[in-house]
Amino acid sequence: MTFVITAACVDVKDLSCIEVCPVDCIYHVEEDRMCYINPDECIDCNVCVEACPVAAIYADKEVPSDQQRYTEVNALYFQDRDAARAIVNELAG
């Protein structure tokens, strides 16, 4: 299992999750509209979930059905950032 950042993070980017992550698996660059969790680096510690002030982070098996594409987006970001950004722009409008 890994954790996924969903739509509630778009254009918020509080960064509290990054501050508490013990393995630095959550990424943010200024031009991104949200933060992303690298599924290959996440150790499933759950610390980020509690730190997120907008409840944007879910275990991958608990992502709400209307947010399922964000599971794909989080993984895609680490292979093709431009493609992930395009999907976020499409989903968030």
Biopython code that builds the backbone (N, CA, C, O; Angstrom):
import numpy as np
from Bio.PDB.StructureBuilder import StructureBuilder

atoms = [
    (1, "MET", "N", (0.852, -1.177, 0.000)),
    (1, "MET", "CA", (0.000, 0.000, 0.000)),
    (1, "MET", "C", (0.894, 1.236, 0.000)),
    (1, "MET", "O", (2.019, 1.210, 0.499)),
    (2, "THR", "N", (0.368, 2.312, -0.570)),
    (2, "THR", "CA", (1.028, 3.602, -0.549)),
    (2, "THR", "C", (-0.042, 4.666, -0.342)),
    (2, "THR", "O", (-1.230, 4.351, -0.287)),
    (3, "PHE", "N", (0.362, 5.886, -0.232)),
    (3, "PHE", "CA", (-0.590, 6.974, -0.051)),
    (3, "PHE", "C", (-0.642, 7.846, -1.289)),
    (3, "PHE", "O", (0.326, 7.932, -2.045)),
    (4, "VAL", "N", (-1.787, 8.495, -1.490)),
    (4, "VAL", "CA", (-2.057, 9.266, -2.693)),
    (4, "VAL", "C", (-2.578, 10.645, -2.297)),
    (4, "VAL", "O", (-3.432, 10.767, -1.419)),
    (5, "ILE", "N", (-2.061, 11.670, -2.948)),
    (5, "ILE", "CA", (-2.565, 13.021, -2.741)),
    (5, "ILE", "C", (-3.620, 13.295, -3.806)),
    (5, "ILE", "O", (-3.405, 13.030, -4.989)),
    (6, "THR", "N", (-4.756, 13.826, -3.378)),
    (6, "THR", "CA", (-5.902, 13.998, -4.276)),
    (6, "THR", "C", (-6.240, 15.474, -4.489)),
    (6, "THR", "O", (-5.472, 16.360, -4.115)),
    (7, "ALA", "N", (-7.387, 15.715, -5.088)),
    (7, "ALA", "CA", (-7.818, 17.033, -5.564)),
    (7, "ALA", "C", (-7.812, 18.137, -4.510)),
    (7, "ALA", "O", (-7.597, 19.300, -4.850)),
    (8, "ALA", "N", (-8.039, 17.811, -3.265)),
    (8, "ALA", "CA", (-8.097, 18.855, -2.234)),
    (8, "ALA", "C", (-6.778, 19.610, -2.103)),
    (8, "ALA", "O", (-6.752, 20.715, -1.563)),
    (9, "CYS", "N", (-5.688, 19.031, -2.589)),
    (9, "CYS", "CA", (-4.380, 19.685, -2.526)),
    (9, "CYS", "C", (-4.178, 20.687, -3.667)),
    (9, "CYS", "O", (-3.355, 21.595, -3.555)),
    (10, "VAL", "N", (-4.911, 20.528, -4.744)),
    (10, "VAL", "CA", (-4.707, 21.378, -5.920)),
    (10, "VAL", "C", (-4.873, 22.846, -5.539)),
    (10, "VAL", "O", (-5.885, 23.256, -4.970)),
    (11, "ASP", "N", (-3.858, 23.610, -5.869)),
    (11, "ASP", "CA", (-3.786, 25.051, -5.619)),
    (11, "ASP", "C", (-3.765, 25.423, -4.136)),
    (11, "ASP", "O", (-3.925, 26.595, -3.797)),
    (12, "VAL", "N", (-3.571, 24.441, -3.245)),
    (12, "VAL", "CA", (-3.441, 24.711, -1.816)),
    (12, "VAL", "C", (-1.989, 24.547, -1.403)),
    (12, "VAL", "O", (-1.372, 25.482, -0.893)),
    (13, "LYS", "N", (-1.440, 23.351, -1.624)),
    (13, "LYS", "CA", (-0.043, 23.038, -1.358)),
    (13, "LYS", "C", (0.440, 23.567, -0.013)),
    (13, "LYS", "O", (1.378, 24.362, 0.042)),
    (14, "ASP", "N", (-0.181, 23.139, 1.049)),
    (14, "ASP", "CA", (0.172, 23.564, 2.402)),
    (14, "ASP", "C", (1.596, 23.158, 2.802)),
    (14, "ASP", "O", (2.252, 23.881, 3.553)),
    (15, "LEU", "N", (2.067, 22.046, 2.325)),
    (15, "LEU", "CA", (3.407, 21.504, 2.558)),
    (15, "LEU", "C", (3.636, 20.910, 3.945)),
    (15, "LEU", "O", (4.750, 20.481, 4.246)),
    (16, "SER", "N", (2.621, 20.876, 4.790)),
    (16, "SER", "CA", (2.762, 20.240, 6.101)),
    (16, "SER", "C", (3.149, 18.778, 5.962)),
    (16, "SER", "O", (3.914, 18.255, 6.773)),
    (17, "CYS", "N", (2.626, 18.119, 4.946)),
    (17, "CYS", "CA", (2.935, 16.708, 4.730)),
    (17, "CYS", "C", (4.414, 16.503, 4.449)),
    (17, "CYS", "O", (5.003, 15.526, 4.913)),
    (18, "ILE", "N", (5.015, 17.405, 3.699)),
    (18, "ILE", "CA", (6.435, 17.307, 3.374)),
    (18, "ILE", "C", (7.278, 17.445, 4.641)),
    (18, "ILE", "O", (8.265, 16.731, 4.821)),
    (19, "GLU", "N", (6.886, 18.354, 5.499)),
    (19, "GLU", "CA", (7.637, 18.617, 6.726)),
    (19, "GLU", "C", (7.694, 17.402, 7.655)),
    (19, "GLU", "O", (8.683, 17.219, 8.365)),
    (20, "VAL", "N", (6.651, 16.571, 7.659)),
    (20, "VAL", "CA", (6.608, 15.437, 8.586)),
    (20, "VAL", "C", (7.041, 14.109, 7.977)),
    (20, "VAL", "O", (7.261, 13.145, 8.710)),
    (21, "CYS", "N", (7.167, 14.038, 6.675)),
    (21, "CYS", "CA", (7.498, 12.767, 6.021)),
    (21, "CYS", "C", (8.903, 12.307, 6.417)),
    (21, "CYS", "O", (9.876, 13.017, 6.164)),
    (22, "PRO", "N", (9.021, 11.126, 7.034)),
    (22, "PRO", "CA", (10.331, 10.661, 7.497)),
    (22, "PRO", "C", (11.256, 10.177, 6.380)),
    (22, "PRO", "O", (12.459, 10.034, 6.603)),
    (23, "VAL", "N", (10.725, 9.923, 5.191)),
    (23, "VAL", "CA", (11.557, 9.421, 4.095)),
    (23, "VAL", "C", (11.602, 10.378, 2.901)),
    (23, "VAL", "O", (12.147, 10.027, 1.854)),
    (24, "ASP", "N", (11.052, 11.550, 3.039)),
    (24, "ASP", "CA", (11.075, 12.556, 1.965)),
    (24, "ASP", "C", (10.546, 12.025, 0.637)),
    (24, "ASP", "O", (11.158, 12.219, -0.413)),
    (25, "CYS", "N", (9.405, 11.357, 0.700)),
    (25, "CYS", "CA", (8.821, 10.802, -0.528)),
    (25, "CYS", "C", (7.747, 11.705, -1.129)),
    (25, "CYS", "O", (7.137, 11.349, -2.137)),
    (26, "ILE", "N", (7.508, 12.866, -0.523)),
    (26, "ILE", "CA", (6.505, 13.800, -1.018)),
    (26, "ILE", "C", (7.230, 14.959, -1.695)),
    (26, "ILE", "O", (8.123, 15.578, -1.116)),
    (27, "TYR", "N", (6.828, 15.235, -2.927)),
    (27, "TYR", "CA", (7.541, 16.208, -3.742)),
    (27, "TYR", "C", (6.650, 17.385, -4.115)),
    (27, "TYR", "O", (5.435, 17.266, -4.270)),
    (28, "HIS", "N", (7.317, 18.526, -4.250)),
    (28, "HIS", "CA", (6.638, 19.752, -4.663)),
    (28, "HIS", "C", (7.653, 20.643, -5.360)),
    (28, "HIS", "O", (8.749, 20.869, -4.845)),
    (29, "VAL", "N", (7.295, 21.136, -6.503)),
    (29, "VAL", "CA", (8.073, 22.184, -7.159)),
    (29, "VAL", "C", (7.123, 23.338, -7.418)),
    (29, "VAL", "O", (5.920, 23.139, -7.588)),
    (30, "GLU", "N", (7.653, 24.511, -7.445)),
    (30, "GLU", "CA", (6.830, 25.727, -7.471)),
    (30, "GLU", "C", (5.784, 25.730, -8.587)),
    (30, "GLU", "O", (4.657, 26.173, -8.368)),
    (31, "GLU", "N", (6.136, 25.246, -9.775)),
    (31, "GLU", "CA", (5.181, 25.311, -10.882)),
    (31, "GLU", "C", (4.070, 24.263, -10.817)),
    (31, "GLU", "O", (3.130, 24.312, -11.610)),
    (32, "ASP", "N", (4.169, 23.324, -9.887)),
    (32, "ASP", "CA", (3.119, 22.315, -9.742)),
    (32, "ASP", "C", (1.930, 22.871, -8.972)),
    (32, "ASP", "O", (2.085, 23.718, -8.092)),
    (33, "ARG", "N", (0.757, 22.392, -9.309)),
    (33, "ARG", "CA", (-0.466, 22.830, -8.637)),
    (33, "ARG", "C", (-0.757, 22.028, -7.378)),
    (33, "ARG", "O", (-1.661, 22.370, -6.615)),
    (34, "MET", "N", (0.011, 20.953, -7.154)),
    (34, "MET", "CA", (-0.194, 20.103, -5.986)),
    (34, "MET", "C", (1.103, 19.399, -5.630)),
    (34, "MET", "O", (2.094, 19.505, -6.351)),
    (35, "CYS", "N", (1.094, 18.690, -4.533)),
    (35, "CYS", "CA", (2.220, 17.850, -4.127)),
    (35, "CYS", "C", (1.964, 16.430, -4.627)),
    (35, "CYS", "O", (0.832, 16.067, -4.947)),
    (36, "TYR", "N", (3.026, 15.635, -4.688)),
    (36, "TYR", "CA", (2.930, 14.263, -5.190)),
    (36, "TYR", "C", (3.714, 13.320, -4.285)),
    (36, "TYR", "O", (4.792, 13.664, -3.800)),
    (37, "ILE", "N", (3.168, 12.133, -4.063)),
    (37, "ILE", "CA", (3.845, 11.100, -3.283)),
    (37, "ILE", "C", (4.419, 10.060, -4.234)),
    (37, "ILE", "O", (3.711, 9.510, -5.077)),
    (38, "ASN", "N", (5.720, 9.798, -4.084)),
    (38, "ASN", "CA", (6.356, 8.783, -4.906)),
    (38, "ASN", "C", (5.992, 7.409, -4.336)),
    (38, "ASN", "O", (6.403, 7.073, -3.226)),
    (39, "PRO", "N", (5.219, 6.610, -5.092)),
    (39, "PRO", "CA", (4.762, 5.322, -4.563)),
    (39, "PRO", "C", (5.888, 4.328, -4.310)),
    (39, "PRO", "O", (5.724, 3.402, -3.514)),
    (40, "ASP", "N", (7.035, 4.505, -4.978)),
    (40, "ASP", "CA", (8.166, 3.602, -4.771)),
    (40, "ASP", "C", (8.965, 3.941, -3.523)),
    (40, "ASP", "O", (9.736, 3.113, -3.037)),
    (41, "GLU", "N", (8.790, 5.148, -3.000)),
    (41, "GLU", "CA", (9.534, 5.581, -1.828)),
    (41, "GLU", "C", (8.698, 5.591, -0.547)),
    (41, "GLU", "O", (9.249, 5.541, 0.552)),
    (42, "CYS", "N", (7.389, 5.654, -0.683)),
    (42, "CYS", "CA", (6.489, 5.735, 0.467)),
    (42, "CYS", "C", (6.587, 4.464, 1.320)),
    (42, "CYS", "O", (6.560, 3.350, 0.797)),
    (43, "ILE", "N", (6.700, 4.649, 2.636)),
    (43, "ILE", "CA", (6.810, 3.498, 3.547)),
    (43, "ILE", "C", (5.499, 3.242, 4.305)),
    (43, "ILE", "O", (5.472, 2.462, 5.257)),
    (44, "ASP", "N", (4.433, 3.891, 3.884)),
    (44, "ASP", "CA", (3.102, 3.657, 4.455)),
    (44, "ASP", "C", (3.019, 3.975, 5.941)),
    (44, "ASP", "O", (2.359, 3.261, 6.695)),
    (45, "CYS", "N", (3.678, 5.035, 6.358)),
    (45, "CYS", "CA", (3.706, 5.352, 7.788)),
    (45, "CYS", "C", (2.471, 6.111, 8.264)),
    (45, "CYS", "O", (2.196, 6.141, 9.463)),
    (46, "ASN", "N", (1.720, 6.728, 7.341)),
    (46, "ASN", "CA", (0.466, 7.409, 7.666)),
    (46, "ASN", "C", (0.651, 8.795, 8.302)),
    (46, "ASN", "O", (-0.341, 9.461, 8.599)),
    (47, "VAL", "N", (1.871, 9.237, 8.511)),
    (47, "VAL", "CA", (2.113, 10.515, 9.173)),
    (47, "VAL", "C", (1.576, 11.671, 8.335)),
    (47, "VAL", "O", (1.049, 12.637, 8.888)),
    (48, "CYS", "N", (1.700, 11.590, 7.038)),
    (48, "CYS", "CA", (1.249, 12.669, 6.153)),
    (48, "CYS", "C", (-0.259, 12.872, 6.206)),
    (48, "CYS", "O", (-0.744, 13.996, 6.074)),
    (49, "VAL", "N", (-0.992, 11.799, 6.396)),
    (49, "VAL", "CA", (-2.460, 11.885, 6.432)),
    (49, "VAL", "C", (-2.906, 12.807, 7.561)),
    (49, "VAL", "O", (-3.760, 13.673, 7.369)),
    (50, "GLU", "N", (-2.335, 12.616, 8.706)),
    (50, "GLU", "CA", (-2.702, 13.430, 9.869)),
    (50, "GLU", "C", (-2.220, 14.872, 9.737)),
    (50, "GLU", "O", (-2.846, 15.783, 10.280)),
    (51, "ALA", "N", (-1.126, 15.088, 9.032)),
    (51, "ALA", "CA", (-0.558, 16.434, 8.892)),
    (51, "ALA", "C", (-1.294, 17.286, 7.861)),
    (51, "ALA", "O", (-1.208, 18.513, 7.907)),
    (52, "CYS", "N", (-2.005, 16.667, 6.944)),
    (52, "CYS", "CA", (-2.657, 17.405, 5.855)),
    (52, "CYS", "C", (-3.884, 18.160, 6.370)),
    (52, "CYS", "O", (-4.835, 17.535, 6.839)),
    (53, "PRO", "N", (-3.876, 19.495, 6.291)),
    (53, "PRO", "CA", (-4.990, 20.281, 6.826)),
    (53, "PRO", "C", (-6.258, 20.254, 5.961)),
    (53, "PRO", "O", (-7.323, 20.685, 6.402)),
    (54, "VAL", "N", (-6.137, 19.746, 4.730)),
    (54, "VAL", "CA", (-7.307, 19.726, 3.842)),
    (54, "VAL", "C", (-7.785, 18.309, 3.528)),
    (54, "VAL", "O", (-8.618, 18.118, 2.642)),
    (55, "ALA", "N", (-7.266, 17.322, 4.245)),
    (55, "ALA", "CA", (-7.669, 15.917, 4.077)),
    (55, "ALA", "C", (-7.559, 15.452, 2.623)),
    (55, "ALA", "O", (-8.483, 14.849, 2.076)),
    (56, "ALA", "N", (-6.418, 15.743, 2.015)),
    (56, "ALA", "CA", (-6.197, 15.388, 0.615)),
    (56, "ALA", "C", (-5.486, 14.058, 0.428)),
    (56, "ALA", "O", (-5.353, 13.593, -0.704)),
    (57, "ILE", "N", (-5.024, 13.430, 1.507)),
    (57, "ILE", "CA", (-4.194, 12.229, 1.390)),
    (57, "ILE", "C", (-4.949, 10.999, 1.878)),
    (57, "ILE", "O", (-5.541, 10.989, 2.957)),
    (58, "TYR", "N", (-4.906, 9.959, 1.042)),
    (58, "TYR", "CA", (-5.594, 8.701, 1.336)),
    (58, "TYR", "C", (-4.670, 7.526, 1.068)),
    (58, "TYR", "O", (-3.765, 7.612, 0.238)),
    (59, "ALA", "N", (-4.903, 6.427, 1.776)),
    (59, "ALA", "CA", (-4.270, 5.167, 1.399)),
    (59, "ALA", "C", (-4.777, 4.821, 0.006)),
    (59, "ALA", "O", (-5.941, 5.070, -0.309)),
    (60, "ASP", "N", (-3.916, 4.247, -0.831)),
    (60, "ASP", "CA", (-4.302, 4.006, -2.221)),
    (60, "ASP", "C", (-5.573, 3.170, -2.372)),
    (60, "ASP", "O", (-6.305, 3.328, -3.349)),
    (61, "LYS", "N", (-5.835, 2.301, -1.433)),
    (61, "LYS", "CA", (-7.039, 1.465, -1.513)),
    (61, "LYS", "C", (-8.281, 2.165, -0.959)),
    (61, "LYS", "O", (-9.385, 1.627, -1.034)),
    (62, "GLU", "N", (-8.097, 3.370, -0.403)),
    (62, "GLU", "CA", (-9.212, 4.119, 0.184)),
    (62, "GLU", "C", (-9.508, 5.431, -0.542)),
    (62, "GLU", "O", (-10.323, 6.227, -0.076)),
    (63, "VAL", "N", (-8.858, 5.658, -1.669)),
    (63, "VAL", "CA", (-9.114, 6.882, -2.432)),
    (63, "VAL", "C", (-10.569, 6.865, -2.890)),
    (63, "VAL", "O", (-11.016, 5.876, -3.471)),
    (64, "PRO", "N", (-11.319, 7.946, -2.636)),
    (64, "PRO", "CA", (-12.723, 7.987, -3.072)),
    (64, "PRO", "C", (-12.839, 7.751, -4.575)),
    (64, "PRO", "O", (-11.951, 8.123, -5.342)),
    (65, "SER", "N", (-13.919, 7.141, -4.976)),
    (65, "SER", "CA", (-14.086, 6.763, -6.385)),
    (65, "SER", "C", (-13.971, 7.955, -7.335)),
    (65, "SER", "O", (-13.463, 7.810, -8.447)),
    (66, "ASP", "N", (-14.432, 9.116, -6.912)),
    (66, "ASP", "CA", (-14.345, 10.282, -7.800)),
    (66, "ASP", "C", (-12.943, 10.892, -7.846)),
    (66, "ASP", "O", (-12.712, 11.857, -8.575)),
    (67, "GLN", "N", (-12.006, 10.334, -7.072)),
    (67, "GLN", "CA", (-10.632, 10.830, -7.029)),
    (67, "GLN", "C", (-9.622, 9.789, -7.532)),
    (67, "GLN", "O", (-8.415, 10.004, -7.430)),
    (68, "GLN", "N", (-10.104, 8.672, -8.068)),
    (68, "GLN", "CA", (-9.236, 7.566, -8.462)),
    (68, "GLN", "C", (-8.143, 7.953, -9.456)),
    (68, "GLN", "O", (-7.062, 7.364, -9.424)),
    (69, "ARG", "N", (-8.384, 8.903, -10.318)),
    (69, "ARG", "CA", (-7.364, 9.290, -11.309)),
    (69, "ARG", "C", (-6.126, 9.869, -10.640)),
    (69, "ARG", "O", (-5.046, 9.853, -11.230)),
    (70, "TYR", "N", (-6.262, 10.381, -9.421)),
    (70, "TYR", "CA", (-5.108, 10.938, -8.736)),
    (70, "TYR", "C", (-4.113, 9.854, -8.323)),
    (70, "TYR", "O", (-2.937, 10.154, -8.119)),
    (71, "THR", "N", (-4.550, 8.617, -8.196)),
    (71, "THR", "CA", (-3.632, 7.509, -7.951)),
    (71, "THR", "C", (-2.688, 7.381, -9.143)),
    (71, "THR", "O", (-1.475, 7.255, -8.978)),
    (72, "GLU", "N", (-3.256, 7.414, -10.331)),
    (72, "GLU", "CA", (-2.471, 7.371, -11.572)),
    (72, "GLU", "C", (-1.560, 8.592, -11.681)),
    (72, "GLU", "O", (-0.390, 8.467, -12.042)),
    (73, "VAL", "N", (-2.092, 9.758, -11.371)),
    (73, "VAL", "CA", (-1.339, 11.009, -11.497)),
    (73, "VAL", "C", (-0.117, 11.010, -10.580)),
    (73, "VAL", "O", (0.965, 11.417, -11.001)),
    (74, "ASN", "N", (-0.272, 10.563, -9.335)),
    (74, "ASN", "CA", (0.863, 10.533, -8.404)),
    (74, "ASN", "C", (1.986, 9.651, -8.943)),
    (74, "ASN", "O", (3.153, 10.034, -8.869)),
    (75, "ALA", "N", (1.661, 8.494, -9.476)),
    (75, "ALA", "CA", (2.683, 7.599, -10.029)),
    (75, "ALA", "C", (3.269, 8.169, -11.322)),
    (75, "ALA", "O", (4.482, 8.121, -11.524)),
    (76, "LEU", "N", (2.432, 8.696, -12.179)),
    (76, "LEU", "CA", (2.870, 9.245, -13.464)),
    (76, "LEU", "C", (3.841, 10.408, -13.292)),
    (76, "LEU", "O", (4.771, 10.570, -14.081)),
    (77, "TYR", "N", (3.623, 11.205, -12.268)),
    (77, "TYR", "CA", (4.469, 12.374, -12.030)),
    (77, "TYR", "C", (5.955, 12.016, -12.004)),
    (77, "TYR", "O", (6.785, 12.819, -12.432)),
    (78, "PHE", "N", (6.299, 10.843, -11.518)),
    (78, "PHE", "CA", (7.696, 10.442, -11.383)),
    (78, "PHE", "C", (8.245, 9.794, -12.647)),
    (78, "PHE", "O", (9.411, 9.404, -12.699)),
    (79, "GLN", "N", (7.394, 9.683, -13.664)),
    (79, "GLN", "CA", (7.815, 9.184, -14.967)),
    (79, "GLN", "C", (7.730, 10.280, -16.026)),
    (79, "GLN", "O", (8.582, 10.365, -16.910)),
    (80, "ASP", "N", (6.705, 11.111, -15.931)),
    (80, "ASP", "CA", (6.465, 12.150, -16.940)),
    (80, "ASP", "C", (5.725, 13.314, -16.285)),
    (80, "ASP", "O", (4.495, 13.349, -16.275)),
    (81, "ARG", "N", (6.472, 14.249, -15.747)),
    (81, "ARG", "CA", (5.873, 15.363, -15.005)),
    (81, "ARG", "C", (4.901, 16.181, -15.853)),
    (81, "ARG", "O", (3.844, 16.590, -15.372)),
    (82, "ASP", "N", (5.255, 16.414, -17.095)),
    (82, "ASP", "CA", (4.370, 17.214, -17.949)),
    (82, "ASP", "C", (3.030, 16.523, -18.169)),
    (82, "ASP", "O", (1.988, 17.178, -18.163)),
    (83, "ALA", "N", (3.045, 15.220, -18.362)),
    (83, "ALA", "CA", (1.793, 14.474, -18.551)),
    (83, "ALA", "C", (0.954, 14.512, -17.277)),
    (83, "ALA", "O", (-0.265, 14.675, -17.343)),
    (84, "ALA", "N", (1.592, 14.364, -16.127)),
    (84, "ALA", "CA", (0.853, 14.427, -14.847)),
    (84, "ALA", "C", (0.254, 15.816, -14.654)),
    (84, "ALA", "O", (-0.899, 15.946, -14.243)),
    (85, "ARG", "N", (1.026, 16.842, -14.946)),
    (85, "ARG", "CA", (0.509, 18.219, -14.806)),
    (85, "ARG", "C", (-0.682, 18.460, -15.729)),
    (85, "ARG", "O", (-1.637, 19.134, -15.341)),
    (86, "ALA", "N", (-0.636, 17.919, -16.941)),
    (86, "ALA", "CA", (-1.729, 18.080, -17.887)),
    (86, "ALA", "C", (-3.008, 17.425, -17.353)),
    (86, "ALA", "O", (-4.097, 17.982, -17.489)),
    (87, "ILE", "N", (-2.874, 16.248, -16.749)),
    (87, "ILE", "CA", (-4.047, 15.559, -16.205)),
    (87, "ILE", "C", (-4.612, 16.357, -15.022)),
    (87, "ILE", "O", (-5.828, 16.511, -14.908)),
    (88, "VAL", "N", (-3.747, 16.860, -14.153)),
    (88, "VAL", "CA", (-4.215, 17.672, -13.025)),
    (88, "VAL", "C", (-4.967, 18.898, -13.544)),
    (88, "VAL", "O", (-6.028, 19.243, -13.023)),
    (89, "ASN", "N", (-4.424, 19.550, -14.559)),
    (89, "ASN", "CA", (-5.109, 20.720, -15.123)),
    (89, "ASN", "C", (-6.469, 20.347, -15.694)),
    (89, "ASN", "O", (-7.435, 21.099, -15.560)),
    (90, "GLU", "N", (-6.539, 19.189, -16.327)),
    (90, "GLU", "CA", (-7.805, 18.707, -16.894)),
    (90, "GLU", "C", (-8.806, 18.399, -15.782)),
    (90, "GLU", "O", (-9.970, 18.791, -15.867)),
    (91, "LEU", "N", (-8.358, 17.701, -14.744)),
    (91, "LEU", "CA", (-9.258, 17.320, -13.643)),
    (91, "LEU", "C", (-9.710, 18.512, -12.809)),
    (91, "LEU", "O", (-10.863, 18.582, -12.383)),
    (92, "ALA", "N", (-8.790, 19.452, -12.577)),
    (92, "ALA", "CA", (-9.093, 20.581, -11.695)),
    (92, "ALA", "C", (-9.740, 21.746, -12.432)),
    (92, "ALA", "O", (-10.333, 22.634, -11.818)),
    (93, "GLY", "N", (-9.621, 21.731, -13.730)),
    (93, "GLY", "CA", (-10.224, 22.804, -14.524)),
    (93, "GLY", "C", (-9.442, 24.068, -14.547)),
    (93, "GLY", "O", (-9.854, 25.038, -15.183)),
]
sb = StructureBuilder()
sb.init_structure("model")
sb.init_model(0)
sb.init_chain("A")
sb.init_seg("    ")
for serial, (resi, resn, name, xyz) in enumerate(atoms, 1):
    if name == "N":
        sb.init_residue(resn, " ", resi, " ")
    sb.init_atom(name, np.array(xyz, "f"), 0.0, 1.0, " ", f" {name:<3s}", serial, name[0])
structure = sb.get_structure()
